[in-house]
Amino acid sequence: MRSSGAQATEPRLISTTVAIDDFELAAAAAVPHSFAWMRNGEGFVGYGRAARIDVATSGDRCDRASLSLERLLDSADVNDDVGAPGTGPIAAGALTFDTGAPGSCLVVPEVVLGRRGGRAWRTHNAFGTAATPLPLSPIESLRAPLGASSPEAPALGGSSMTEAQWLAAVAIAVAAVEAGDLDKVVLARDIVMTNPEPFDAGVVVHRLASAYPGCFTFSCDGFVGASPELLVRRSGERVESLPLAGSAPRGTTASEDAALGKGLERSLKDRREHDLTVQMIREALEGVCNTVHVEPGPFLMRFANIWHLATRVTGRLGTPLSALELAGRLHPSAAICGVPTDAALTFIRRYEGLDRGRYGGPVGWVDARGDGEWAIALRCAEIEGNRARLFAGGGIVAASEPQAELDETKFKLRAMSSALAG
C-alpha cells in the first residue's frame, strides 16, 4: 500500500479506521448490510460496497481473487488508528462450493463496524483523490429495532429430492465405499421454506448469533448461516484449522446428553469419518507450512443443538499466502466433499441431485495484511424474498446407515429452520 507515488488525478481507495465506543454487533447487523461475520460477540458488519472483487469460475479462483485484491490495495491510502486484525480495508464474502459455478461474492464494504478484544472501530472505504472523511452519522443511527415475527409460520415448500430418492443415493454411496471406489463422500439435501412476508436477513442473523454464539454467524447477499467449522484462520505466520466430522444430537437431560457425547466419541463410524477429514487438512497444510501440528484428539465440541468431533490443526507458514489463498487450497475439505476429492466430487455431481450454490463453500474475510478467517458455509440458507432454501449434509462411509444419515440431516436443518420461523 502507498500514500504517494500515484498521479494526483488517479482514483485510489481511501481507507480510514478510527476507534469508536463499544456496541452490540448483532444489533448492528439488524440494519440492511452487505456482510456480517461474528462469533462470541466479536467480528464485524459491513455496509454498502466500495469495491467488488471478481471471482473466477476456475480451480485457482482464490489465488486470482487474492491477486486482484492485492492490486487494488497496493495503491490504497490506509489510515488505521486501531491496527487490529480486520481493521483497515477488508474483503469479505462467500464462494460457491463448486469452483466452476457462478454466484461467488467478494466485496470491500464501504463502511465496516468491528469489535474484537474489547476494542471497537469504524472503517470507511471509498475511492477518491484525497482523504475522504468518515460519514457523520453516529453509530446509533445504524441500529434498528428487530421486526416482529410474522403472525403466520413459514411453510415447507419441498426439496430437490424426495426423502426416498435421497435414501437411495446414500445406499449407492455406501456401496461405492464398500467397493473401494471412495473412502468417504458427503451428500447434501435441501428443503424450501416460504413465508407470507419477505424474510429479513438482519433478524435471522440476530437470532442465529443469540442462539449459537460459538458458531461463525455470517450473512452475505442473502446467504445466511451459523457455521461451527473453521476452515482456516491466518494471523501473521500462524495458521489454524478446526475440522469437524462426526456428529450427534444433544440430549434433553444431562444424563442423556452425556451419553450421546460419549457414544459419539466411541463411534468407529464417526471416528473414521473424522480421521479422513483431519488427514486431508494436515496434508494440505504440509504443502505450504514449515511445521504442522495435529493436537491429540479428537475432542468433543458442544453446541446448542449438536455434538461434533473436533481436532485442532496448526501450522507456521513457509509460503506467503493470504487467508483467502489458504482457503482455496483447503477447499473442498473432506468434511464437506469426501475422499478422494475428485472421485467424491464426481459422485456428488451424479447422485446428489441439487445445486449447492454457496452451501459448503468458503465464507469469511481477509484484510490488507493477508490475515483473516474462513469457515465452511454450513447450517445455512439462501434467502430470496419470502423464499428460503436450507441445506444440510452428512458424511457417508462404509458403516453409514441411510435412515440414520437422513435423521442427521433433519436435526442439522433445525438450526436454520428455527431461526427463520422465529
C-alpha positions as CSV (number, residue, x, y, z in Angstrom):
1,M,0.0,0.0,0.0
2,R,1.2,3.5,-0.6
3,S,0.3,7.1,0.3
4,S,2.2,8.7,-2.6
5,G,3.6,7.9,-6.0
6,A,0.3,7.8,-7.9
7,Q,-0.7,10.6,-10.2
8,A,-2.8,13.2,-8.4
9,T,-5.8,12.6,-10.6
10,E,-5.7,8.8,-10.3
11,P,-8.6,7.5,-8.2
12,R,-7.5,5.2,-5.4
13,L,-9.0,3.6,-2.4
14,I,-9.0,5.7,0.7
15,S,-9.4,3.7,3.9
16,T,-9.8,5.3,7.3
17,T,-10.2,3.4,10.6
18,V,-10.9,5.1,13.9
19,A,-11.7,3.8,17.4
20,I,-15.3,4.1,18.5
21,D,-17.4,3.4,21.6
22,D,-18.3,-0.3,22.1
23,F,-21.6,-1.6,20.6
24,E,-23.6,-4.8,20.1
25,L,-22.5,-6.4,16.9
26,A,-25.7,-8.4,16.3
27,A,-27.8,-5.3,16.7
28,A,-25.7,-3.5,14.1
29,A,-26.4,-6.4,11.7
30,A,-30.1,-5.9,12.1
31,V,-29.8,-2.9,9.7
32,P,-29.6,-3.8,6.0
33,H,-25.9,-4.8,5.4
34,S,-23.6,-6.1,2.8
35,F,-21.8,-8.6,5.0
36,A,-21.9,-9.8,8.6
37,W,-19.4,-12.0,10.5
38,M,-19.5,-12.7,14.2
39,R,-18.6,-15.2,16.8
40,N,-19.0,-14.8,20.6
41,G,-19.9,-11.1,20.0
42,E,-16.7,-10.3,18.0
43,G,-16.3,-9.7,14.3
44,F,-17.8,-7.0,12.1
45,V,-20.7,-5.8,9.9
46,G,-20.2,-4.2,6.6
47,Y,-22.5,-1.7,4.8
48,G,-22.5,-0.8,1.1
49,R,-19.9,-1.6,-1.4
50,A,-16.7,0.3,-2.1
51,A,-15.3,-2.3,-4.5
52,R,-16.2,-5.7,-5.9
53,I,-13.6,-8.3,-6.5
54,D,-14.2,-10.6,-9.5
55,V,-14.1,-14.3,-8.6
56,A,-13.3,-16.5,-11.5
57,T,-15.1,-19.8,-12.1
58,S,-11.9,-21.9,-12.0
59,G,-9.9,-24.0,-9.7
60,D,-7.5,-21.2,-8.9
61,R,-10.2,-18.7,-8.2
62,C,-8.9,-17.8,-4.7
63,D,-5.4,-17.1,-6.0
64,R,-6.8,-14.9,-8.8
65,A,-9.1,-13.0,-6.5
66,S,-6.3,-12.5,-4.0
67,L,-4.1,-11.1,-6.8
68,S,-6.9,-8.7,-7.8
69,L,-7.3,-7.6,-4.2
70,E,-3.6,-7.1,-3.8
71,R,-3.5,-4.8,-6.9
72,L,-6.4,-2.8,-5.5
73,L,-4.7,-2.3,-2.1
74,D,-1.2,-1.6,-3.5
75,S,-2.3,2.0,-4.4
76,A,-4.6,2.5,-1.4
77,D,-4.2,5.2,1.2
78,V,-4.7,3.4,4.5
79,N,-5.1,5.4,7.8
80,D,-5.6,2.9,10.6
81,D,-5.6,4.2,14.1
82,V,-6.5,0.8,15.6
83,G,-4.2,-1.7,13.9
84,A,-6.1,-4.9,14.9
85,P,-6.9,-7.9,12.7
86,G,-9.8,-6.9,10.4
87,T,-9.1,-3.1,10.6
88,G,-8.2,-1.2,7.5
89,P,-9.7,-2.3,4.2
90,I,-11.1,-5.9,4.2
91,A,-12.6,-8.0,1.5
92,A,-15.4,-10.3,2.7
93,G,-17.8,-12.7,1.0
94,A,-18.9,-16.2,0.2
95,L,-17.8,-18.6,-2.5
96,T,-19.7,-21.4,-4.3
97,F,-19.0,-25.0,-3.4
98,D,-18.2,-25.9,-7.0
99,T,-15.3,-23.8,-8.2
100,G,-16.8,-23.8,-11.7
101,A,-20.2,-22.5,-10.6
102,P,-21.1,-18.8,-10.7
103,G,-22.5,-16.9,-7.7
104,S,-19.5,-16.2,-5.6
105,C,-19.5,-12.8,-3.8
106,L,-16.4,-10.9,-2.6
107,V,-16.6,-7.2,-1.8
108,V,-14.8,-4.4,0.1
109,P,-17.6,-2.8,2.2
110,E,-17.9,1.0,2.2
111,V,-18.4,1.1,6.0
112,V,-17.3,-1.6,8.5
113,L,-18.2,-1.7,12.2
114,G,-15.9,-4.1,14.1
115,R,-15.1,-5.2,17.6
116,R,-12.5,-7.6,19.0
117,G,-10.8,-8.0,22.3
118,G,-12.7,-5.1,24.0
119,R,-11.9,-2.7,21.2
120,A,-14.4,-1.3,18.6
121,W,-13.7,0.5,15.4
122,R,-15.3,2.0,12.3
123,T,-13.7,1.9,8.8
124,H,-14.7,3.9,5.8
125,N,-13.6,2.8,2.4
126,A,-14.1,5.0,-0.7
127,F,-12.4,5.9,-4.0
128,G,-11.1,9.4,-4.4
129,T,-8.1,11.6,-5.0
130,A,-7.9,12.9,-1.4
131,A,-8.7,11.7,2.1
132,T,-12.4,11.2,2.5
133,P,-14.0,12.0,5.9
134,L,-15.9,9.4,7.8
135,P,-19.7,9.5,7.5
136,L,-21.1,11.9,10.1
137,S,-23.9,9.6,11.2
138,P,-23.4,8.3,14.7
139,I,-23.3,4.6,15.3
140,E,-26.8,4.7,16.9
141,S,-28.3,5.6,13.6
142,L,-27.2,2.1,12.3
143,R,-29.2,0.3,14.9
144,A,-32.8,-0.6,14.4
145,P,-35.4,-2.5,16.4
146,L,-35.8,-6.0,15.3
147,G,-39.0,-6.7,13.4
148,A,-41.7,-8.8,14.9
149,S,-42.3,-12.3,13.7
150,S,-44.9,-12.9,11.1
151,P,-48.3,-14.0,12.6
152,E,-48.2,-16.9,10.1
153,A,-45.5,-19.5,10.4
154,P,-43.3,-20.3,7.4
155,A,-44.4,-23.4,5.5
156,L,-42.3,-26.1,3.9
157,G,-42.2,-26.0,0.2
158,G,-40.5,-29.2,-1.0
159,S,-36.9,-30.1,-1.8
160,S,-34.7,-31.0,-4.8
161,M,-35.0,-34.7,-4.0
162,T,-37.6,-36.7,-2.1
163,E,-36.5,-38.5,1.1
164,A,-36.9,-41.8,-0.7
165,Q,-34.6,-40.6,-3.6
166,W,-32.0,-39.3,-1.1
167,L,-32.0,-42.6,0.9
168,A,-31.4,-44.4,-2.4
169,A,-28.4,-42.1,-3.1
170,V,-27.0,-42.8,0.3
171,A,-27.3,-46.5,-0.3
172,I,-25.4,-46.2,-3.6
173,A,-22.7,-44.2,-1.8
174,V,-22.3,-46.9,0.9
175,A,-22.0,-49.5,-1.9
176,A,-19.3,-47.3,-3.6
177,V,-17.3,-47.1,-0.4
178,E,-17.6,-50.8,0.2
179,A,-16.4,-51.4,-3.3
180,G,-13.3,-49.3,-2.7
181,D,-14.3,-46.5,-5.2
182,L,-14.5,-44.0,-2.3
183,D,-13.3,-43.7,1.3
184,K,-15.9,-41.1,2.1
185,V,-18.4,-38.9,0.3
186,V,-20.7,-36.1,1.7
187,L,-24.2,-36.0,0.4
188,A,-26.3,-32.9,1.0
189,R,-30.0,-32.2,0.8
190,D,-32.1,-29.1,0.8
191,I,-35.6,-28.0,1.9
192,V,-37.5,-24.9,0.9
193,M,-39.4,-22.7,3.3
194,T,-41.8,-20.0,2.3
195,N,-43.1,-17.1,4.3
196,P,-46.2,-14.8,3.9
197,E,-43.7,-11.9,4.1
198,P,-40.1,-11.5,2.9
199,F,-37.5,-13.0,5.3
200,D,-35.4,-10.3,7.0
201,A,-31.7,-11.4,6.9
202,G,-30.9,-9.0,9.8
203,V,-33.4,-10.6,12.0
204,V,-32.2,-14.1,11.1
205,V,-28.6,-13.1,11.8
206,H,-29.6,-11.7,15.2
207,R,-31.4,-14.9,16.1
208,L,-28.5,-17.1,15.0
209,A,-25.9,-15.1,16.8
210,S,-28.0,-15.3,20.0
211,A,-28.8,-19.0,19.8
212,Y,-25.3,-20.2,18.6
213,P,-22.7,-17.7,19.9
214,G,-19.9,-20.2,19.5
215,C,-20.5,-20.6,15.8
216,F,-19.4,-18.3,13.0
217,T,-22.6,-16.4,12.1
218,F,-22.5,-14.9,8.7
219,S,-24.6,-13.0,6.2
220,C,-23.7,-12.1,2.6
221,D,-26.0,-11.1,-0.2
222,G,-29.0,-13.1,1.1
223,F,-26.8,-16.1,2.2
224,V,-27.2,-16.5,6.0
225,G,-26.0,-19.2,8.4
226,A,-24.1,-20.2,11.6
227,S,-21.3,-22.5,10.8
228,P,-19.4,-24.4,13.6
229,E,-16.4,-25.2,11.4
230,L,-13.3,-23.1,10.9
231,L,-11.7,-23.9,7.6
232,V,-8.7,-21.7,8.1
233,R,-7.5,-18.7,10.2
234,R,-4.3,-16.8,9.4
235,S,-2.7,-14.5,11.9
236,G,0.8,-13.5,10.6
237,E,2.7,-16.7,10.0
238,R,0.3,-18.8,12.2
239,V,-2.3,-20.9,10.5
240,E,-5.1,-22.7,12.2
241,S,-7.9,-25.1,11.1
242,L,-10.5,-26.8,13.2
243,P,-12.0,-29.7,11.1
244,L,-15.3,-31.2,12.4
245,A,-16.6,-34.5,11.3
246,G,-18.8,-36.9,13.2
247,S,-21.9,-35.6,15.0
248,A,-24.7,-36.5,17.4
249,P,-27.8,-34.6,18.6
250,R,-27.8,-33.0,22.1
251,G,-29.9,-34.7,24.8
252,T,-32.9,-33.4,26.6
253,T,-31.4,-34.3,30.0
254,A,-27.9,-34.0,31.4
255,S,-27.5,-37.8,31.6
256,E,-28.9,-38.3,28.1
257,D,-26.7,-35.5,26.7
258,A,-23.6,-37.0,28.3
259,A,-24.4,-40.4,26.9
260,L,-24.8,-39.1,23.4
261,G,-21.5,-37.3,23.6
262,K,-19.7,-40.4,24.9
263,G,-21.4,-42.5,22.2
264,L,-20.1,-40.2,19.6
265,E,-16.5,-40.4,21.0
266,R,-16.7,-44.3,20.8
267,S,-18.4,-44.5,17.4
268,L,-16.0,-46.2,15.0
269,K,-18.0,-44.9,12.0
270,D,-17.7,-41.3,13.2
271,R,-14.0,-41.6,14.1
272,R,-13.3,-43.0,10.6
273,E,-15.1,-40.1,9.0
274,H,-13.3,-37.6,11.3
275,D,-9.8,-39.1,10.7
276,L,-10.2,-38.8,7.0
277,T,-11.0,-35.1,7.3
278,V,-8.1,-34.3,9.6
279,Q,-5.7,-36.2,7.4
280,M,-6.7,-34.2,4.3
281,I,-6.3,-30.9,6.2
282,R,-2.9,-31.9,7.5
283,E,-1.6,-32.9,4.1
284,A,-2.9,-29.6,2.5
285,L,-1.2,-27.5,5.2
286,E,2.1,-29.5,5.0
287,G,2.3,-28.3,1.4
288,V,2.5,-24.6,2.4
289,C,3.8,-24.7,6.1
290,N,7.2,-25.3,7.5
291,T,5.7,-27.1,10.5
292,V,2.2,-28.6,11.1
293,H,1.0,-29.8,14.4
294,V,-2.1,-32.0,14.9
295,E,-3.3,-31.9,18.5
296,P,-4.2,-35.2,20.2
297,G,-7.8,-36.0,19.7
298,P,-10.4,-35.8,18.6
299,F,-12.2,-33.9,21.4
300,L,-15.9,-33.2,21.8
301,M,-17.3,-29.8,20.8
302,R,-20.6,-28.9,22.2
303,F,-23.0,-26.6,20.5
304,A,-26.6,-25.6,21.4
305,N,-28.1,-28.4,19.3
306,I,-25.3,-30.8,18.3
307,W,-22.2,-32.6,19.4
308,H,-19.2,-32.7,17.0
309,L,-15.8,-34.4,17.0
310,A,-13.1,-31.8,16.5
311,T,-9.3,-31.8,16.1
312,R,-7.2,-28.6,16.1
313,V,-4.5,-28.4,13.4
314,T,-2.0,-25.6,13.5
315,G,1.0,-24.6,11.3
316,R,3.6,-22.0,10.6
317,L,3.5,-20.6,7.1
318,G,6.5,-21.3,4.9
319,T,4.8,-19.8,1.8
320,P,3.5,-16.2,1.9
321,L,-0.2,-17.0,1.3
322,S,-3.2,-14.9,2.4
323,A,-6.1,-16.3,4.3
324,L,-8.1,-16.3,1.1
325,E,-5.4,-18.2,-0.8
326,L,-5.2,-20.7,2.1
327,A,-9.0,-21.2,1.9
328,G,-8.6,-22.0,-1.8
329,R,-6.1,-24.7,-1.0
330,L,-8.1,-26.3,1.8
331,H,-11.4,-26.3,-0.2
332,P,-13.2,-28.6,-0.6
333,S,-12.2,-30.4,2.6
334,A,-13.3,-34.0,3.3
335,A,-15.8,-32.5,5.8
336,I,-18.0,-31.3,3.0
337,C,-16.9,-33.3,0.0
338,G,-15.1,-36.6,0.6
339,V,-12.0,-38.7,-0.1
340,P,-10.5,-39.0,-2.7
341,T,-11.6,-35.4,-3.6
342,D,-12.0,-35.9,-7.4
343,A,-13.9,-39.2,-7.0
344,A,-16.2,-37.7,-4.4
345,L,-16.9,-34.6,-6.5
346,T,-17.8,-36.8,-9.4
347,F,-20.2,-38.9,-7.2
348,I,-21.8,-35.7,-5.8
349,R,-22.5,-34.3,-9.2
350,R,-24.0,-37.5,-10.4
351,Y,-26.1,-38.6,-7.5
352,E,-26.8,-35.6,-5.1
353,G,-29.5,-34.1,-7.3
354,L,-29.2,-30.4,-6.3
355,D,-27.2,-27.2,-6.9
356,R,-25.3,-26.5,-3.7
357,G,-24.7,-22.9,-4.7
358,R,-22.7,-21.4,-1.8
359,Y,-23.5,-24.1,0.7
360,G,-20.3,-25.9,1.6
361,G,-18.1,-23.2,0.1
362,P,-15.7,-20.9,2.0
363,V,-17.3,-17.9,3.7
364,G,-15.3,-15.2,5.6
365,W,-12.9,-12.3,5.2
366,V,-9.3,-11.2,4.5
367,D,-7.6,-8.0,5.4
368,A,-4.8,-6.0,3.7
369,R,-2.2,-7.9,5.7
370,G,-3.4,-11.2,4.4
371,D,-4.8,-12.2,7.8
372,G,-8.4,-13.4,8.0
373,E,-10.9,-16.2,8.8
374,W,-12.8,-18.5,6.5
375,A,-15.4,-21.0,7.7
376,I,-17.2,-23.8,5.8
377,A,-20.7,-22.5,5.0
378,L,-22.8,-25.0,6.9
379,R,-26.2,-24.7,8.8
380,C,-27.2,-22.0,6.2
381,A,-29.9,-20.8,3.9
382,E,-30.2,-18.8,0.6
383,I,-32.9,-16.2,1.2
384,E,-34.7,-14.6,-1.8
385,G,-37.7,-12.6,-0.8
386,N,-40.2,-14.8,1.0
387,R,-38.4,-18.0,-0.1
388,A,-35.5,-19.6,1.7
389,R,-33.6,-22.8,0.7
390,L,-31.9,-24.6,3.6
391,F,-29.1,-27.1,3.4
392,A,-27.6,-29.9,5.4
393,G,-25.4,-32.9,4.7
394,G,-23.8,-36.0,6.1
395,G,-20.5,-37.9,5.6
396,I,-21.1,-41.4,4.2
397,V,-18.6,-44.1,5.0
398,A,-18.8,-47.9,4.9
399,A,-20.7,-48.1,8.3
400,S,-23.3,-45.5,7.3
401,E,-27.0,-46.4,7.6
402,P,-29.2,-44.4,5.2
403,Q,-32.1,-43.7,7.6
404,A,-29.6,-42.6,10.3
405,E,-28.0,-40.2,7.8
406,L,-31.4,-38.8,6.9
407,D,-32.2,-38.3,10.6
408,E,-28.9,-36.5,11.0
409,T,-29.7,-34.0,8.2
410,K,-33.1,-33.4,9.8
411,F,-31.7,-32.3,13.2
412,K,-29.0,-30.2,11.4
413,L,-31.7,-28.4,9.5
414,R,-33.4,-27.4,12.7
415,A,-30.9,-24.6,13.5
416,M,-31.8,-22.6,10.4
417,S,-35.5,-23.5,10.2
418,S,-35.9,-22.3,13.8
419,A,-34.1,-19.0,13.0
420,L,-36.3,-18.4,10.0
421,A,-39.5,-19.3,11.8
422,G,-38.7,-17.2,14.9
